[in-house]
Amino acid sequence: MTKNIFVTGGTGFLGSNLVKTALEDADNKVILLARDKAGNSAEKRVSEVIKTFYKKEDEYTRNKSRIEVVKGDITQPYLGIENRDRREELIKKIDIIFHSAALTKFNAPLSQSRMINVEGTENLLKFALDCKKHGRLKNVAHISTSFSAMKIRGCVFENFYKKSKKLTVLRFLKKSPVFGKILNTQFLFTQLDYFNYPQSKLEAELLVKKYQKKGLIVSIFRPSAIIGNSRTGEASDFNAMYLLLQVLNNMTPEEVPFNKDTPINLVPVDSVSKAIYLMGLNDSNSRIYNIVHPKSISLGFWMEQASKYFGFVNPKAIPLGKFDMGKLTNSEKKIFYPFIMVANSNISYDIRNAKSFLDRYSFEWPNIDKELLECMFKYCEKVNLLIRSN
Ligand SMILES: NC(=O)c1ccc[n+]([C@@H]2O[C@H](COP(=O)([O-])OP(=O)(O)OC[C@H]3O[C@@H](n4cnc5c(N)ncnc54)[C@H](OP(=O)(O)O)[C@@H]3O)[C@@H](O)[C@H]2O)c1
């Protein structure tokens, strides 16, 4: 039976891959909520994204009838879908919702992160409740992040975390034997801004809990750091590890305040989309799933591979407790600060919920090995994110 799948954030990195995965299942119709932006209409923006999925124009034309664009904005009441008849038509026909729209900039002002990630999610959940009451909605897949646990040490479990405030994190950092003794208050406050995105995502998860109690079936998916396609390296957003790559390549520091044993969890975008699609479609338990790779790699391994590929000198990684921060110039501090906390963290993940579900579908994560990283780097080179020096 044809399923009507409603996707928010379909013009984004993960959302567009989710749309692609949903379209590969020929029975589906995909409805994308998108904004007009920079003089381009929502329709035009979506068609540009969709065209990239198909190698030939006729493949696109053939599939066009399975794609519907709804102009909207999650920060607005009724998701900004102004026409009432249109809204009611959608409410009646949507089967599954994938909510991927978000503001992912880590240190955007908290008010801005909250407006999109918290208020936007509440508008989406209200809309979903209408779909459940008056239509045939089965499940909502809410995309969160593994960072929503707001941890820099310990295990991230597949359960809800208490509402955490940035000050709690500050207290934790001050007490921490690694961070507390070495870092001054100014550093800590700069770091705290990087918790704005995780905090807003945590608050959004707690809203989900509230709506689950109202009877809505909502699964929460928490991917770790998403990297490009596992076969092509293709990515449309160059966050986290990509930003660090640029810093190391451009600055070529001799030493960095990083622990090379820090575990880094990377998940290719195609695998993440496939996992979330499978679970979003088939889950009816309102559970939380950590969408993380069963094997983290070490920061040292990643730095070694990146430096070999791009030809920059692999800097000596000195854990924070042993690093002389006085060595860094102010501009270096500014550049390194955002990475210091992550590069000295030690997080593991509980993946029992996700694994037991995905095992039923014989889902396997690709190995994050030298070859896969080279594939990512090659794509960075192709789009001139970094240029090889050797
Ligand atoms: N990328 C990662 O490494 C990563 C890791 C873990 C979790 N996640 C989660 O995965 C989800 C998708 O992330 P992403 O990397 O795909 O982000 P992205 O590339 O920045 O895409 C964000 C999407 O949200 C849309 N959006 C933002 N504000 C909106 C609004 N007010 N109304 C409607 N749409 C709005 C954007 O639309 P426009 O094109 O109009 O701006 C875009 O389609 C997010 O929930 C994020 O928290 C991402």
The ligand as a Gaussian input file, in Angstrom:
#p B3LYP/6-31G(d) Opt

LIG

0 1
 N       24.869000      16.453000      10.643000
 C       25.190000      15.765000      11.720000
 O       26.375000      15.389000      11.935000
 C       24.115000      15.361000      12.703000
 C       24.491000      14.518000      13.758000
 C       23.528000      14.123000      14.675000
 C       22.226000      14.557000      14.543000
 N       21.880000      15.389000      13.518000
 C       20.474000      15.804000      13.430000
 O       20.001000      15.470000      12.148000
 C       19.012000      16.403000      11.725000
 C       19.383000      16.939000      10.367000
 O       20.650000      17.572000      10.426000
 P       21.412000      18.005000       9.105000
 O       22.841000      17.741000       9.318000
 O       20.706000      17.437000       7.936000
 O       21.177000      19.577000       9.172000
 P       21.187000      20.634000       7.968000
 O       21.929000      20.109000       6.788000
 O       21.634000      21.916000       8.569000
 O       19.664000      20.739000       7.560000
 C       18.726000      21.364000       8.393000
 C       17.385000      21.316000       7.710000
 O       16.433000      21.917000       8.578000
 C       15.677000      22.865000       7.822000
 N       15.158000      23.934000       8.670000
 C       15.841000      24.706000       9.530000
 N       15.011000      25.606000      10.095000
 C       13.784000      25.381000       9.576000
 C       12.526000      25.989000       9.750000
 N       12.347000      27.024000      10.597000
 N       11.461000      25.491000       9.067000
 C       11.618000      24.469000       8.215000
 N       12.801000      23.857000       7.966000
 C       13.866000      24.305000       8.661000
 C       16.677000      23.401000       6.807000
 O       15.968000      24.040000       5.772000
 P       16.658000      25.180000       4.853000
 O       17.332000      24.427000       3.753000
 O       15.502000      25.985000       4.415000
 O       17.613000      25.936000       5.723000
 C       17.346000      22.092000       6.385000
 O       16.535000      21.404000       5.474000
 C       18.940000      17.464000      12.807000
 O       17.850000      17.195000      13.632000
 C       20.243000      17.300000      13.570000
 O       20.096000      17.684000      14.912000
 C       22.805000      15.796000      12.588000

